[in-house]
Amino acid sequence: MKITYKIIIVLCTLFFIACEDVVDIELDTAPAKLVIDAALKWEKGTTGNEQTIKLTTTTDFYSSEIPVVSGATVFVTNGNAVQFNFTETPGTGNYVCTNFIPEIGQTYTLTVIYQGETFNATENMIAAPTIDSVEQTENGGFTGDEIEVKFFFQDNVAIDNFYLTQFNTSLRLLPEYDVIDDDFFQGNQMFGLYSDEDLKTNDQIQFTLQGISERYYNYMNVLLGIAGSNGGSPFQTPPATVRGNIINQTNFDNFALGYFSVSETDKKSYIVQ
């Protein structure tokens, strides 16, 4: 019996060693799609005149570099037919405007012309409430023993509101996001919260509150869900295609990825006690 056991052990060992070979999986490569990162934000207390739109394309799964798009024509037009031109910083895919005029309630239309095709999207600039205060507790998280930090703001009772919250911390390289609606808080004080098991005294958190449209809320809600959790970063490679509000006017089927939004934002920084 001992000899039999030894033979089995040897065979199992050889089997698992054989399984260590690297297997390259051939994946289908779809045609590259234009990706338009066009979130125009007007931070309270600033002029909001400088805005950036970034153009890239999709690439294959194993690529470590994201191709940038040069040579496109990019501009935004407001409801008064005033056009704001975005000029590329050479070779970066970043198209910059230095004379943008933000206005709450104003309608803005994005136009991107690339490789003979025209892409359009339209959004209204949404106001953001002011972050009133920040509160820290020690019983947050699923286990009830994490530091939890909340920021509070007043919802506008006159309309249905939708918000995007962003959390930049000294713990993470990328920001984390969440979306909130006022279905159960109409006209009341609302809050966004951040909790992390690694959060400790003297860590820094920057809260950003952004007023968004209902359509952008739905888009981000789906994107955050695909990213793995409603507190994660959506701006990594998603496992599924999520279409935004950007329409290819020349060839409808060749749609661009990304979303065009125009929003007011408020920010507040906090040091964990």
C-alpha positions, -999 to +999 in steps of 0.1 A: +000+000+000+028+024+008+043+019-027+009+026-043+006+058-023+040+069-035+032+062-071+000+083-068+019+112-052+045+111-079+018+111-107-001+140-090+031+160-087+040+155-124+004+165-133+005+198-114+040+206-128+026+201-163-002+225-155+022+254-149+028+259-186+017+294-197-013+293-220-018+321-245-055+327-252-063+342-286-089+368-283-110+384-311-099+419-318-128+443-326-122+475-347-110+504-325-137+527-313-133+564-305-135+571-267-146+607-258-139+618-222-159+651-221-169+659-185-169+697-183-170+708-146-174+742-131-160+743-096-178+768-073-156+799-068-138+796-100-143+810-135-145+776-151-130+790-183-104+763-188-118+729-198-103+698-213-117+670-235-096+639-240-099+616-271-085+581-272-094+548-289-100+513-276-072+488-279-067+451-275-070+433-242-033+428-236-021+462-246-006+484-218-009+516-237-040+536-246-038+552-281-045+589-281-064+606-309-048+636-327-061+657-356-097+658-346-119+690-346-135+696-313-159+724-302-188+730-279-217+754-287-241+769-262-278+777-266-269+812-277-249+799-307-216+808-290-188+784-301-160+773-278-131+757-297-109+730-281-073+728-294-051+698-289-019+699-269+002+683-296+005+645-294-015+641-261-051+637-272-060+665-248-081+692-264-082+724-243-104+754-243-094+785-223-124+808-228-153+785-219-183+803-203-202+781-178-238+790-170-263+770-149-293+758-169-275+766-202-277+740-230-244+728-245-237+707-276-205+689-282-192+683-317-162+660-325-152+655-361-128+626-366-118+607-397-147+622-417-174+613-391-192+638-369-202+629-333-227+650-313-241+651-277-262+677-258-265+683-221-277+711-198-254+724-170-267+711-137-262+731-104-245+715-074-254+722-037-228+735-013-211+709+010-222+722+044-203+701+069-183+669+075-189+644+103-166+615+114-177+583+133-158+552+143-184+525+137-186+524+099-182+496+074-198+462+074-180+452+106-189+484+124-153+491+134-141+513+105-137+551+104-166+565+084-167+601+071-198+618+058-203+651+041-237+668+042-256+690+017-291+704+012-313+690-016-333+714-037-370+706-030-382+723-063-369+696-086-358+660-088-320+659-083-292+635-091-257+636-079-223+621-086-199+620-056-161+616-059-137+606-032-099+613-036-079+599-007-042+594+002-049+557+004-057+551-033-042+562-066-076+564-083-107+583-071-138+564-060-173+573-071-209+569-061-242+582-075-272+594-053-307+605-061-332+623-039-361+599-042-363+595-004-347+628+006-366+654-015-359+688-001-340+674+029-304+673+040-285+645+022-250+631+026-222+612+009-200+589+029-166+573+027-154+543+047-123+522+043-107+496+066-073+512+061-085+547+069-065+562+098-057+595+116-042+622+094-053+606+061-066+632+037-099+630+019-112+653-008-150+652-014-164+664-047-202+668-052-214+671-088-250+679-100-258+656-129-287+648-152-310+618-147-296+602-179-260+607-167-270+592-133-284+561-151-252+558-172-229+561-142-250+537-121-246+510-148-209+517-152-202+516-115-221+483-113-200+468-140-168+481-123-176+457-095-191+479-068-210+512-065-179+526-047-152+517-072-136+534-101-155+532-134-126+545-154-109+512-160-114+487-188-151+476-184-161+440-192-190+452-213-199+481-236-219+509-220-232+535-245-234+571-234-251+601-250-227+607-279-242+600-313-224+594-346-243+616-370-225+602-400-226+564-393-250+556-364-236+520-359-200+533-354-208+548-320-183+564-297-178+554-261-179+579-233-203+606-221-206+644-225-217+661-193-216+697-180-219+702-143-213+725-114-192+710-086-184+717-050-153+704-032-143+701+004-111+686+019-109+668+053-082+654+075-092+623+094-091+629+132 
